[in-house]
Amino acid sequence: MVHTVGRSNSKVIMVYAVECSNSKVLMVYAVERSNSEVLMVYAVERLNSKVLMVYAEECSNSKVLMVYAVECSNSKVLMVYAVECSNSKVLIVYAVGSSNSKVLMVYAVECSNSKVLMVYAVECSNSKVLMVYAVGSSNSKVLMVYTVEHSNSKVIMVYAVECSNSKVLMVYAVECSNSKVLMVYAVECSNSKVLMVYAVERSNCKVLMVYAVECSNSKVLMVYAVECSNSKVLMVYAVEHSMSNVACNSTDPS
């Protein structure tokens, strides 16, 4: 065990080293403080469980940086954290990996001038779940994207949401292998204009639905089709509404 402490003008430096032969534990600490600045680095290693921890912290003018990693051989967990705060700006990144379930998580969060960005992914080998999220907000602009995938049911979801100057865009898809459902939605609103498109497909009855809705200056347009293989129904609708004018077209070749 070795200790070192130094002080000069409110500056503190501490270094620790600990080593044991049976469990082979090694700890190293370094702490430095000067004008409210803190630097902290320490590592822990163990032979039996093979744990490695590395920490770094720095605080200066409301700026915080933290980085630490943890690794274990039995479960093989790896965690890496990075946190930075400066002028109301926050950045967080951390990852977690496990060999048994193969879980990987990555988070990134950034806040600056009312702007938020979050990205994180989760992956599991047993169920093979993958999630990716992205959220951004700046001047009333929001972008959200996330994906979910499951191997058993093979579900894929993709969402995108954007809002800027009263404009909304949403796109998301869902796919399932058992029923083979695919949904795609797109919604856009800008100056009282709405566009909506979505499709649904199923393998059992082979249903395909496509919807399109547009509203602009009191004008409505809707188009959607439905097809089923068992009954072989095909329906196509076109509806236009403008100044109390309605036109409807329907086809059903059943």
Backbone as numpy.savetxt, mean C-alpha at the origin, in Angstrom:
# Nx Ny Nz CAx CAy CAz Cx Cy Cz
33.48 -6.75 28.86 32.63 -5.57 28.86 33.52 -4.34 28.86
33.26 -3.46 27.92 34.04 -2.24 27.78 33.09 -1.06 27.74
33.35 -0.08 28.60 32.53 1.13 28.63 33.44 2.32 28.35
32.94 3.22 27.51 33.66 4.46 27.25 32.66 5.60 27.27
32.94 6.61 28.10 32.06 7.76 28.22 32.91 9.01 28.08
32.52 9.88 27.17 33.21 11.15 26.99 32.23 12.30 26.96
32.55 13.40 27.64 31.68 14.57 27.68 32.51 15.81 27.36
31.96 16.62 26.45 32.62 17.88 26.12 31.57 18.82 25.56
31.33 19.94 26.30 30.32 20.89 25.88 28.98 20.19 25.65
28.50 19.52 26.70 27.24 18.78 26.67 27.22 17.71 25.58
28.42 17.20 25.23 28.53 16.15 24.23 28.90 14.86 24.93
28.06 13.85 24.77 28.25 12.58 25.45 28.46 11.50 24.41
29.50 10.73 24.58 29.77 9.58 23.72 29.90 8.36 24.61
29.06 7.37 24.35 29.11 6.13 25.11 29.24 4.97 24.13
30.19 4.11 24.40 30.40 2.92 23.59 30.43 1.73 24.51
29.58 0.75 24.24 29.52 -0.47 25.05 29.86 -1.67 24.15
30.63 -2.55 24.68 30.88 -3.82 24.00 30.75 -4.94 25.01
29.89 -5.92 24.71 29.67 -7.05 25.59 29.81 -8.32 24.75
30.63 -9.24 25.19 30.79 -10.50 24.47 30.81 -11.65 25.47
30.00 -12.66 25.22 29.97 -13.86 26.03 30.20 -15.06 25.13
31.07 -15.98 25.57 31.47 -17.10 24.71 30.37 -18.14 24.59
29.62 -18.38 25.66 28.62 -19.45 25.58 27.50 -19.07 24.60
26.92 -17.93 24.84 25.85 -17.50 23.94 26.36 -16.54 22.87
27.62 -16.09 23.03 28.24 -15.17 22.07 27.34 -13.98 21.77
27.12 -13.21 22.81 26.32 -11.99 22.70 27.27 -10.83 22.50
27.04 -10.06 21.50 27.84 -8.88 21.22 26.92 -7.67 21.16
27.17 -6.71 22.02 26.40 -5.47 22.02 27.35 -4.31 21.85
27.03 -3.42 20.96 27.83 -2.22 20.74 26.87 -1.03 20.74
27.13 -0.10 21.65 26.31 1.09 21.77 27.17 2.32 21.52
26.63 3.25 20.77 27.27 4.55 20.61 26.21 5.62 20.72
26.39 6.53 21.69 25.42 7.60 21.92 26.17 8.92 21.89
25.71 9.85 21.07 26.33 11.16 20.99 25.24 12.22 21.10
25.46 13.15 22.00 24.51 14.24 22.20 25.26 15.56 22.16
24.78 16.45 21.33 25.37 17.78 21.24 24.32 18.71 20.66
23.97 19.74 21.47 22.95 20.68 21.03 21.67 19.94 20.61
21.16 19.13 21.54 19.93 18.35 21.35 20.03 17.41 20.15
21.26 17.00 19.79 21.45 16.03 18.71 21.82 14.68 19.32
21.07 13.67 19.00 21.28 12.35 19.56 21.59 11.38 18.43
22.68 10.68 18.57 23.03 9.62 17.64 23.19 8.34 18.45
22.40 7.35 18.12 22.41 6.12 18.90 22.54 4.95 17.93
23.59 4.18 18.09 23.82 3.00 17.26 24.16 1.85 18.17
23.41 0.75 18.05 23.78 -0.42 18.83 23.39 -1.67 18.07
24.19 -2.69 18.26 24.00 -3.95 17.58 24.00 -5.07 18.60
23.15 -6.07 18.37 23.06 -7.24 19.23 23.11 -8.46 18.34
24.02 -9.38 18.66 24.14 -10.60 17.89 24.21 -11.79 18.85
23.42 -12.80 18.58 23.41 -14.00 19.40 23.55 -15.21 18.49
24.36 -16.14 18.91 24.65 -17.30 18.08 23.50 -18.30 18.07
22.88 -18.54 19.25 21.84 -19.57 19.31 20.64 -19.18 18.46
20.09 -18.00 18.68 18.94 -17.56 17.90 19.35 -16.66 16.73
20.64 -16.29 16.67 21.17 -15.44 15.60 20.33 -14.19 15.43
20.29 -13.41 16.49 19.55 -12.15 16.47 20.53 -11.03 16.20
20.22 -10.23 15.23 21.04 -9.07 14.90 20.15 -7.83 14.93
20.49 -6.91 15.79 19.74 -5.66 15.89 20.69 -4.50 15.67
20.30 -3.61 14.82 21.08 -2.40 14.56 20.13 -1.22 14.66
20.43 -0.30 15.55 19.60 0.87 15.78 20.41 2.13 15.50
19.80 3.05 14.81 20.42 4.36 14.62 19.35 5.42 14.80
19.61 6.36 15.69 18.66 7.45 15.95 19.42 8.76 15.92
18.86 9.71 15.21 19.46 11.03 15.14 18.35 12.06 15.25
18.53 12.99 16.16 17.58 14.07 16.36 18.34 15.40 16.26
17.96 16.22 15.31 18.59 17.51 15.14 17.60 18.44 14.45
17.25 19.54 15.16 16.29 20.50 14.61 15.00 19.78 14.19
14.43 19.06 15.15 13.19 18.30 14.94 13.31 17.27 13.82
14.54 16.81 13.54 14.76 15.78 12.53 15.13 14.48 13.22
14.36 13.44 12.98 14.58 12.15 13.62 14.83 11.11 12.54
15.90 10.39 12.70 16.22 9.29 11.79 16.43 8.05 12.63
15.63 7.04 12.39 15.75 5.78 13.12 15.85 4.65 12.11
16.89 3.87 12.23 17.08 2.71 11.38 17.45 1.54 12.26
16.68 0.46 12.21 17.06 -0.72 12.96 16.59 -1.97 12.25
17.41 -2.99 12.37 17.16 -4.26 11.70 17.20 -5.38 12.72
16.32 -6.35 12.54 16.25 -7.51 13.42 16.20 -8.74 12.54
17.07 -9.69 12.82 17.09 -10.93 12.06 17.16 -12.11 13.02
16.31 -13.08 12.84 16.31 -14.30 13.63 16.39 -15.49 12.69
17.24 -16.47 13.01 17.45 -17.60 12.11 16.29 -18.59 12.14
15.69 -18.79 13.31 14.62 -19.78 13.38 13.42 -19.37 12.52
12.92 -18.20 12.75 11.79 -17.73 11.95 12.25 -16.82 10.82
13.53 -16.44 10.82 14.11 -15.56 9.80 13.27 -14.31 9.61
13.16 -13.56 10.69 12.42 -12.31 10.67 13.41 -11.18 10.45
13.14 -10.38 9.48 13.98 -9.21 9.19 13.10 -7.97 9.23
13.45 -7.05 10.10 12.72 -5.79 10.21 13.69 -4.65 9.98
13.33 -3.76 9.12 14.14 -2.58 8.85 13.21 -1.37 8.95
13.56 -0.45 9.83 12.76 0.74 10.05 13.59 1.98 9.73
12.99 2.91 9.03 13.61 4.21 8.82 12.54 5.27 9.03
12.79 6.17 9.97 11.84 7.23 10.27 12.58 8.55 10.19
12.05 9.46 9.41 12.66 10.77 9.27 11.58 11.83 9.40
11.81 12.77 10.30 10.89 13.88 10.49 11.68 15.18 10.36
11.24 16.03 9.45 11.90 17.32 9.26 10.89 18.28 8.65
10.60 19.37 9.39 9.64 20.35 8.91 8.32 19.67 8.54
7.78 18.95 9.52 6.50 18.25 9.37 6.52 17.24 8.24
7.70 16.74 7.88 7.83 15.72 6.84 8.20 14.40 7.50
7.40 13.38 7.28 7.60 12.08 7.92 7.80 11.04 6.83
8.86 10.30 6.95 9.12 9.19 6.04 9.36 7.94 6.88
8.51 6.94 6.69 8.63 5.69 7.44 8.73 4.56 6.43
9.79 3.78 6.55 9.98 2.62 5.70 10.37 1.46 6.58
9.63 0.36 6.52 10.05 -0.82 7.25 9.58 -2.07 6.54
10.39 -3.10 6.66 10.14 -4.37 5.98 10.22 -5.49 6.99
9.36 -6.48 6.81 9.34 -7.66 7.67 9.32 -8.88 6.77
10.24 -9.79 6.97 10.28 -11.02 6.20 10.36 -12.22 7.12
9.55 -13.24 6.87 9.58 -14.49 7.63 9.65 -15.64 6.65
10.52 -16.63 6.95 10.72 -17.74 6.03 9.56 -18.71 6.06
8.95 -18.91 7.22 7.88 -19.90 7.31 6.68 -19.46 6.46
6.18 -18.29 6.71 5.04 -17.81 5.95 5.46 -16.87 4.82
6.75 -16.51 4.77 7.28 -15.60 3.75 6.45 -14.33 3.67
6.42 -13.64 4.78 5.69 -12.39 4.87 6.65 -11.24 4.63
6.31 -10.41 3.72 7.12 -9.23 3.43 6.22 -8.01 3.53
6.57 -7.10 4.41 5.83 -5.86 4.57 6.77 -4.70 4.34
6.38 -3.80 3.49 7.16 -2.60 3.22 6.21 -1.42 3.33
6.53 -0.51 4.23 5.71 0.67 4.46 6.53 1.92 4.15
5.93 2.83 3.44 6.54 4.14 3.23 5.47 5.19 3.43
5.73 6.09 4.35 4.78 7.16 4.66 5.51 8.48 4.58
4.97 9.37 3.79 5.58 10.69 3.65 4.50 11.74 3.81
4.73 12.66 4.72 3.80 13.76 4.96 4.56 15.07 4.82
4.16 15.89 3.88 4.81 17.18 3.69 3.81 18.11 3.02
3.49 19.21 3.70 2.53 20.17 3.16 1.23 19.46 2.78
0.67 18.76 3.75 -0.60 18.04 3.59 -0.53 16.99 2.49
0.67 16.49 2.20 0.83 15.43 1.20 1.16 14.13 1.91
0.36 13.11 1.67 0.54 11.82 2.34 0.79 10.77 1.27
1.85 10.03 1.44 2.16 8.93 0.54 2.39 7.69 1.38
1.61 6.66 1.14 1.76 5.41 1.87 1.86 4.29 0.85
2.91 3.51 0.97 3.11 2.35 0.11 3.48 1.19 0.99
2.73 0.11 0.93 3.13 -1.07 1.69 2.67 -2.32 0.95
3.48 -3.34 1.08 3.24 -4.61 0.41 3.29 -5.74 1.42
2.40 -6.69 1.26 2.36 -7.87 2.13 2.31 -9.09 1.23
3.21 -10.03 1.47 3.25 -11.25 0.68 3.35 -12.45 1.61
2.50 -13.42 1.42 2.52 -14.67 2.18 2.56 -15.83 1.21
3.45 -16.81 1.47 3.62 -17.91 0.54 2.47 -18.91 0.62
1.95 -19.13 1.83 0.89 -20.13 1.96 -0.36 -19.69 1.19
-0.84 -18.52 1.48 -2.03 -18.03 0.78 -1.66 -17.09 -0.37
-0.38 -16.73 -0.48 0.10 -15.83 -1.53 -0.74 -14.57 -1.63
-0.71 -13.84 -0.55 -1.45 -12.58 -0.50 -0.48 -11.45 -0.79
-0.82 -10.65 -1.73 0.00 -9.49 -2.07 -0.87 -8.25 -2.02
-0.48 -7.32 -1.17 -1.22 -6.06 -1.05 -0.25 -4.92 -1.28
-0.63 -4.02 -2.15 0.17 -2.84 -2.41 -0.76 -1.63 -2.31
-0.43 -0.73 -1.42 -1.23 0.46 -1.20 -0.39 1.70 -1.51
-0.99 2.63 -2.21 -0.35 3.92 -2.43 -1.41 5.00 -2.26
-1.17 5.91 -1.35 -2.10 6.99 -1.06 -1.33 8.30 -1.13
-1.77 9.19 -1.96 -1.14 10.50 -2.05 -2.19 11.59 -1.95
-1.90 12.59 -1.15 -2.83 13.70 -0.98 -2.05 15.01 -1.03
-2.38 15.84 -1.98 -1.72 17.14 -2.10 -2.68 18.08 -2.82
-3.04 19.17 -2.13 -3.98 20.13 -2.70 -5.26 19.42 -3.14
-5.85 18.69 -2.19 -7.10 17.95 -2.41 -6.98 16.91 -3.50
-5.75 16.44 -3.79 -5.55 15.39 -4.79 -5.21 14.09 -4.07
-6.00 13.06 -4.30 -5.81 11.78 -3.63 -5.59 10.70 -4.69
-4.54 9.95 -4.51 -4.28 8.81 -5.37 -4.15 7.58 -4.49
-4.97 6.59 -4.74 -4.97 5.38 -3.93 -4.93 4.18 -4.86
-3.91 3.37 -4.72 -3.75 2.17 -5.52 -3.41 1.02 -4.59
-4.16 -0.06 -4.66 -3.79 -1.23 -3.88 -4.25 -2.49 -4.59
-3.46 -3.53 -4.39 -3.66 -4.81 -5.06 -3.68 -5.92 -4.02
-4.61 -6.84 -4.17 -4.72 -8.01 -3.29 -4.79 -9.24 -4.16
-3.93 -10.21 -3.86 -3.91 -11.45 -4.63 -3.90 -12.63 -3.68
-4.77 -13.58 -3.90 -4.84 -14.82 -3.14 -4.69 -15.98 -4.12
-3.81 -16.94 -3.77 -3.60 -18.08 -4.66 -4.76 -19.06 -4.62
-5.37 -19.24 -3.45 -6.44 -20.22 -3.36 -7.64 -19.78 -4.20
-8.11 -18.58 -3.98 -9.25 -18.09 -4.75 -8.82 -17.20 -5.91
-7.51 -16.86 -5.97 -6.97 -16.02 -7.04 -7.76 -14.73 -7.19
-7.76 -13.97 -6.12 -8.46 -12.69 -6.11 -7.44 -11.59 -6.38
-7.74 -10.77 -7.34 -6.89 -9.63 -7.65 -7.75 -8.38 -7.58
-7.37 -7.47 -6.75 -8.08 -6.20 -6.64 -7.10 -5.07 -6.90
-7.47 -4.19 -7.77 -6.67 -3.01 -8.05 -7.58 -1.80 -7.95
-7.23 -0.89 -7.06 -8.02 0.31 -6.84 -7.16 1.54 -7.14
-7.73 2.46 -7.86 -7.08 3.74 -8.09 -8.11 4.84 -7.90
-7.82 5.75 -7.01 -8.73 6.86 -6.72 -7.94 8.15 -6.83
-8.41 9.06 -7.62 -7.74 10.35 -7.77 -8.78 11.45 -7.68
-8.52 12.39 -6.81 -9.41 13.53 -6.64 -8.58 14.81 -6.79
-8.94 15.62 -7.76 -8.24 16.88 -7.96 -9.20 17.84 -8.66
-9.43 18.97 -8.01 -10.35 19.95 -8.57 -11.70 19.29 -8.88
-12.25 18.65 -7.86 -13.55 17.97 -7.95 -13.57 16.91 -9.04
-12.41 16.34 -9.37 -12.33 15.27 -10.36 -12.03 13.96 -9.65
-12.86 12.96 -9.87 -12.72 11.67 -9.20 -12.51 10.60 -10.26
-11.47 9.82 -10.08 -11.21 8.69 -10.97 -11.01 7.46 -10.11
-11.84 6.46 -10.31 -11.72 5.21 -9.56 -11.67 4.05 -10.56
-10.65 3.24 -10.43 -10.51 2.05 -11.26 -10.18 0.89 -10.35
-10.96 -0.18 -10.40 -10.61 -1.34 -9.61 -11.10 -2.59 -10.31
-10.33 -3.65 -10.15 -10.62 -4.93 -10.79 -10.59 -6.03 -9.74
-11.51 -6.98 -9.89 -11.59 -8.13 -8.99 -11.67 -9.38 -9.85
-10.80 -10.34 -9.56 -10.81 -11.59 -10.32 -10.78 -12.76 -9.35
-11.66 -13.71 -9.52 -11.71 -14.93 -8.71 -11.68 -16.12 -9.65
-10.85 -17.13 -9.33 -10.69 -18.28 -10.21 -11.89 -19.21 -10.16
-12.48 -19.38 -8.97 -13.60 -20.32 -8.86 -14.78 -19.86 -9.70
-15.21 -18.64 -9.47 -16.34 -18.12 -10.24 -15.88 -17.26 -11.41
-14.59 -16.94 -11.48 -14.01 -16.13 -12.54 -14.80 -14.84 -12.75
-14.81 -14.06 -11.71 -15.50 -12.77 -11.73 -14.47 -11.68 -11.98
-14.71 -10.89 -12.95 -13.84 -9.76 -13.25 -14.68 -8.50 -13.24
-14.30 -7.57 -12.40 -15.00 -6.30 -12.31 -14.00 -5.18 -12.54
-14.34 -4.30 -13.41 -13.52 -3.13 -13.68 -14.42 -1.91 -13.61
-14.08 -1.00 -12.74 -14.86 0.21 -12.55 -14.01 1.43 -12.88
-14.59 2.35 -13.60 -13.94 3.63 -13.83 -14.98 4.72 -13.63
-14.71 5.62 -12.72 -15.63 6.71 -12.41 -14.85 8.01 -12.50
-15.34 8.92 -13.29 -14.69 10.21 -13.44 -15.73 11.30 -13.31
-15.47 12.23 -12.43 -16.38 13.37 -12.22 -15.57 14.65 -12.38
-15.97 15.48 -13.30 -15.31 16.76 -13.51 -16.32 17.71 -14.15
-16.59 18.81 -13.46 -17.57 19.77 -13.96 -18.90 19.08 -14.25
-19.39 18.37 -13.22 -20.67 17.66 -13.29 -20.69 16.62 -14.41
-19.52 16.08 -14.79 -19.44 15.03 -15.81 -19.07 13.72 -15.14
-19.89 12.71 -15.36 -19.68 11.41 -14.72 -19.49 10.37 -15.81
-18.42 9.62 -15.71 -18.18 8.50 -16.61 -17.97 7.26 -15.76
-18.79 6.25 -15.98 -18.72 5.04 -15.18 -18.71 3.84 -16.13
-17.65 3.05 -16.04 -17.52 1.86 -16.87 -17.15 0.70 -15.97
-17.91 -0.39 -16.02 -17.51 -1.57 -15.27 -18.02 -2.81 -15.97
-17.24 -3.88 -15.82 -17.53 -5.15 -16.49 -17.50 -6.27 -15.47
-18.38 -7.24 -15.65 -18.46 -8.41 -14.79 -18.49 -9.64 -15.68
-17.61 -10.59 -15.40 -17.57 -11.82 -16.18 -17.56 -13.01 -15.24
-18.40 -13.98 -15.51 -18.47 -15.20 -14.71 -18.46 -16.40 -15.65
-17.66 -17.43 -15.27 -17.51 -18.59 -16.14 -18.71 -19.52 -16.10
-19.39 -19.60 -14.95 -20.51 -20.54 -14.85 -21.61 -20.19 -15.83
-22.10 -18.98 -15.75 -23.15 -18.56 -16.67 -22.61 -17.63 -17.75
-21.30 -17.32 -17.71 -20.66 -16.45 -18.69 -21.43 -15.14 -18.85
-21.47 -14.44 -17.76 -22.16 -13.15 -17.74 -21.14 -12.05 -17.98
-21.41 -11.23 -18.92 -20.57 -10.07 -19.21 -21.43 -8.83 -19.13
-21.06 -7.95 -18.25 -21.79 -6.70 -18.09 -20.83 -5.54 -18.30
-21.23 -4.64 -19.14 -20.45 -3.44 -19.39 -21.38 -2.24 -19.24
-21.04 -1.35 -18.35 -21.84 -0.17 -18.08 -21.03 1.08 -18.41
-21.67 1.98 -19.09 -21.07 3.28 -19.33 -22.12 4.35 -19.03
-21.81 5.24 -18.14 -22.72 6.31 -17.75 -21.97 7.62 -17.87
-22.54 8.54 -18.61 -21.93 9.85 -18.77 -23.00 10.91 -18.54
-22.70 11.82 -17.64 -23.60 12.92 -17.33 -22.85 14.22 -17.51
-23.32 15.04 -18.43 -22.70 16.33 -18.66 -23.76 17.28 -19.22
-23.95 18.39 -18.50 -24.96 19.36 -18.91 -26.32 18.66 -19.04
-26.69 17.95 -17.98 -27.98 17.24 -17.90 -28.14 16.22 -19.01
-27.02 15.65 -19.52 -27.06 14.61 -20.55 -26.62 13.30 -19.95
-27.45 12.27 -20.11 -27.17 10.97 -19.52 -27.04 9.95 -20.64
-25.95 9.20 -20.63 -25.75 8.13 -21.60 -25.41 6.86 -20.84
-26.20 5.82 -21.02 -25.95 4.55 -20.35 -25.92 3.45 -21.40
-24.84 2.67 -21.38 -24.70 1.54 -22.28 -24.27 0.35 -21.45
-25.04 -0.76 -21.52 -24.59 -1.95 -20.82 -25.09 -3.18 -21.56
-24.27 -4.24 -21.49 -24.55 -5.48 -22.19 -24.49 -6.63 -21.20
-25.39 -7.60 -21.37 -25.44 -8.78 -20.52 -25.51 -10.00 -21.43
-24.59 -10.95 -21.19 -24.58 -12.17 -22.00 -24.47 -13.37 -21.08
-25.33 -14.36 -21.26 -25.29 -15.60 -20.50 -25.29 -16.76 -21.48
-24.41 -17.75 -21.26 -24.28 -18.86 -22.20 -25.43 -19.85 -22.07
-25.93 -20.06 -20.87 -27.00 -21.05 -20.69 -28.25 -20.61 -21.44
-28.70 -19.42 -21.15 -29.90 -18.92 -21.81 -29.57 -18.07 -23.03
-28.29 -17.74 -23.22 -27.83 -16.94 -24.35 -28.65 -15.66 -24.49
-28.61 -14.90 -23.44 -29.32 -13.63 -23.42 -28.31 -12.52 -23.67
-28.60 -11.72 -24.63 -27.76 -10.56 -24.92 -28.64 -9.32 -24.86
-28.28 -8.44 -23.98 -29.06 -7.21 -23.79 -28.12 -6.04 -23.94
-28.48 -5.12 -24.79 -27.71 -3.90 -25.00 -28.65 -2.73 -24.82
-28.30 -1.86 -23.93 -29.12 -0.70 -23.64 -28.33 0.57 -23.96
-28.98 1.48 -24.61 -28.43 2.81 -24.82 -29.49 3.81 -24.43
-29.23 4.58 -23.43 -30.19 5.56 -22.92 -29.53 6.93 -22.98
-30.19 7.85 -23.62 -29.68 9.21 -23.69 -30.76 10.15 -23.20
-30.39 10.97 -22.27 -31.33 11.91 -21.67 -30.73 13.31 -21.75
-31.36 14.14 -22.53 -30.87 15.50 -22.67 -32.07 16.42 -22.85
-32.23 17.34 -21.94 -33.34 18.30 -21.99 -34.68 17.56 -22.11
-34.89 16.64 -21.14 -36.11 15.84 -21.07 -36.33 15.00 -22.33
-35.23 14.64 -23.04 -35.32 13.79 -24.22 -34.72 12.44 -23.87
-35.50 11.37 -24.04 -35.06 10.04 -23.66 -35.13 9.16 -24.89
-34.02 8.42 -25.14 -33.98 7.45 -26.23 -33.52 6.13 -25.65
-34.27 5.07 -25.87 -33.94 3.76 -25.33 -33.92 2.77 -26.47
-32.86 1.96 -26.51 -32.73 0.90 -27.48 -32.46 -0.39 -26.74
-33.22 -1.43 -27.05 -33.04 -2.71 -26.37 -33.09 -3.82 -27.39
-32.15 -4.75 -27.27 -32.07 -5.89 -28.16 -31.98 -7.14 -27.32
-32.82 -8.12 -27.59 -32.83 -9.36 -26.82 -33.03 -10.53 -27.79
-31.95 -11.05 -28.41 -32.08 -12.15 -29.37 -32.15 -13.50 -28.69
-32.94 -13.62 -27.62 -33.05 -14.89 -26.94 -34.04 -15.80 -27.64
